[in-house]
Amino acid sequence: MPIVELSHPIRDGMPVYPGDPEVSISSALGVADDGVAVARLDLGSHTGTHLDAPAHSVSGGRTVDRIPVEMLLGRARVLRAAGAAGREPGPGERIGAERIVGGIPERLPGIVLVATGWDRRFGGPEALGHPHLAPELVALLWERGARVLGVDVFSPDPSAAGAENGGGMPVHAFWLGRDGVIVENLARLVELPEEVEVSLLPLHLAEGDGSPIRALAFVP
């Protein structure tokens, strides 16, 4: 069964969401002097491809270590988003249900991944101007059974000033407020079939508000 890597590699100085801690990776010990190599990592809990636990934006919300592993493993539905011109969504574009190619199934698995193709811009100057999900679409995904929402951009909400809906975090408020989980900065979603098995496991961080993950897809 082919395995598709859905994570961006964590690198020294890699891009982060505005205001998040910068990523610094340096040598703490070296083979020549110490007999072993050990790196020192300095990074935020929402670095690269990562998971948002409810505690990220909900006071007293569920933390990373309290999310059941079963919630983050298993069957996922990949929904492909198209822009107003029928191609890839444009900068700051709002993605509603009408932009989902082929429509949305009446019943969804617990994990839904929305593919825009904007992961190709990760690390570039356009990345923060990504398209975002309409609150109405997100409410529909929840109503139809999704509890883990994955996107291939920095956030399902706008990240750049001047985005179409004026900013804010309505998707986070809705999804995490209902004890759901959000996964951001996924990669290669456009390469996946509609139905796929995935693993979205975080580090086992006690009382964590989020965690980098190694996201993998297992393609039949």
C-alpha positions in Angstrom: 0.0 0.0 0.0 1.6 3.3 -1.1 2.2 5.8 1.7 1.9 9.6 0.9 3.7 12.1 3.1 1.3 14.9 4.0 3.7 16.9 6.3 6.0 19.7 5.6 9.5 19.0 7.0 10.5 21.0 10.1 13.5 23.1 9.4 15.5 25.9 11.1 14.0 29.2 10.2 10.9 27.8 8.5 7.8 30.0 8.1 5.4 30.3 11.0 2.0 31.9 11.6 2.4 35.6 12.4 3.2 36.0 16.1 4.1 32.3 16.7 7.6 31.5 18.0 10.3 31.2 15.3 11.8 27.8 14.6 15.4 27.4 15.7 17.3 24.0 15.3 20.9 23.9 16.5 23.5 21.4 17.6 23.6 20.7 21.3 26.0 17.8 21.1 28.2 16.5 18.3 29.7 13.1 17.5 33.3 14.5 17.2 33.3 16.1 20.6 30.6 14.3 22.6 30.3 10.9 20.9 26.7 11.5 20.0 24.7 14.0 18.0 21.8 15.8 19.7 19.9 18.7 18.3 18.4 21.6 20.4 14.9 22.4 19.2 13.2 25.7 19.9 9.7 25.9 18.3 6.1 26.6 18.9 3.4 24.0 19.4 1.8 25.0 16.1 4.9 24.7 13.9 4.6 23.3 10.4 2.0 20.6 9.8 0.3 20.5 13.2 -2.9 19.8 15.1 -5.0 22.4 17.0 -6.6 20.9 20.2 -9.7 22.7 21.5 -7.5 24.2 24.2 -5.9 26.3 21.5 -8.7 28.8 21.6 -11.2 27.5 24.2 -10.5 28.2 27.8 -10.5 24.9 29.6 -10.8 23.0 26.3 -9.5 19.5 25.7 -5.8 19.3 25.4 -3.6 17.2 23.1 -3.0 14.4 25.5 -6.8 14.0 26.0 -7.6 13.5 22.3 -8.4 9.9 21.6 -5.9 8.3 19.2 -8.7 6.7 17.4 -10.1 10.1 16.4 -6.9 10.8 14.4 -6.5 7.5 12.6 -8.7 5.9 9.9 -10.8 6.7 7.0 -10.9 10.3 5.6 -12.8 12.0 2.9 -10.8 14.4 0.6 -12.9 17.4 -0.7 -11.4 19.4 -3.5 -12.1 23.1 -3.6 -12.3 25.1 -6.8 -12.1 28.8 -7.2 -14.7 31.1 -8.8 -13.1 30.5 -12.2 -13.3 26.8 -11.8 -9.6 26.5 -11.1 -7.5 26.6 -7.9 -9.0 29.1 -5.4 -7.4 32.5 -5.5 -5.8 34.6 -2.8 -8.2 35.4 0.1 -11.0 33.5 -1.7 -13.9 32.3 0.4 -14.7 28.6 -0.1 -18.3 27.7 0.4 -20.1 24.5 -0.3 -20.7 25.5 -3.9 -16.9 25.4 -4.4 -16.5 21.8 -3.5 -16.0 19.7 -6.6 -18.7 17.0 -6.9 -20.6 18.3 -3.8 -20.5 17.1 -0.3 -21.7 13.5 0.7 -24.7 13.3 2.9 -22.7 11.4 5.5 -19.0 12.0 6.1 -16.4 10.1 8.1 -14.9 11.6 11.2 -11.9 13.1 9.2 -12.4 15.5 6.4 -9.5 17.1 4.4 -10.1 20.1 2.2 -7.6 20.3 -0.7 -6.9 23.7 -2.3 -3.4 23.2 -3.7 -2.0 26.1 -1.8 0.5 23.9 0.0 2.7 24.6 -3.0 3.0 28.1 -1.8 4.2 27.2 1.7 7.4 29.1 2.5 6.7 31.7 -0.2 5.5 35.3 0.0 1.9 34.4 -1.0 1.3 31.7 1.6 -0.5 33.9 4.2 -2.9 35.2 1.6 -4.5 31.8 1.2 -8.2 31.0 0.6 -10.3 30.2 3.7 -13.4 28.2 4.5 -16.8 29.8 4.9 -18.4 29.2 8.3 -21.5 27.8 6.5 -19.4 25.1 4.8 -17.8 24.2 8.1 -21.1 23.9 9.9 -22.3 21.6 7.1 -19.3 19.4 7.4 -19.9 19.1 11.2 -23.6 18.4 10.7 -22.7 15.5 8.3 -20.3 13.8 10.7 -16.8 15.3 10.5 -15.0 16.0 13.7 -11.4 16.4 12.4 -11.0 19.2 9.8 -7.7 19.3 7.8 -6.6 22.0 5.4 -3.5 22.5 3.2 -3.1 26.2 4.3 -2.0 28.0 7.4 -5.6 28.2 8.7 -9.2 27.5 7.7 -9.7 31.1 8.8 -8.1 34.1 7.0 -4.4 34.6 8.0 -3.7 37.9 6.0 -5.0 41.4 6.7 -7.6 42.4 4.2 -9.0 38.9 3.6 -12.4 38.8 2.2 -14.4 38.4 5.4 -12.4 40.9 7.4 -10.4 38.4 9.4 -11.3 36.8 12.7 -11.4 33.1 13.6 -15.0 32.0 13.1 -14.0 28.5 12.0 -11.8 27.9 15.0 -14.5 29.2 17.3 -17.1 26.9 15.8 -15.0 23.7 15.4 -12.8 23.8 18.5 -15.8 25.2 20.5 -17.6 21.9 19.8 -14.6 19.8 20.9 -13.4 19.1 17.3 -9.8 19.0 16.1 -8.2 21.2 13.3 -5.1 20.1 11.3 -3.3 22.8 9.4 -0.5 23.1 6.8 -1.1 19.6 5.3 0.7 18.9 2.0 -0.1 17.0 -1.2 -3.9 16.6 -0.5 -4.6 17.3 -4.2 -2.7 14.0 -5.0 -5.0 11.9 -2.9 -8.1 9.9 -4.0 -11.5 10.9 -2.5 -11.4 8.1 0.1 -8.1 7.4 2.0 -6.8 6.1 5.3 -4.8 8.6 7.3 -2.7 9.0 10.4 -2.6 12.4 12.0 -0.8 11.7 15.3 0.6 14.5 17.5 3.4 14.3 20.1 2.0 13.1 23.4 2.2 16.6 25.0 0.7 16.8 28.5 -1.8 19.7 28.6 -0.8 20.8 25.1 -2.8 23.3 23.1 -1.4 21.9 19.8 1.4 19.8 18.4 3.4 19.2 15.2 2.3 16.0 13.6 3.7 13.5 11.1 0.7 13.2 8.7 0.5 10.2 6.4 -2.0 8.8 3.9 -2.3 5.2 3.1 -3.6 4.9 -0.5 -5.3 1.8 -1.6 
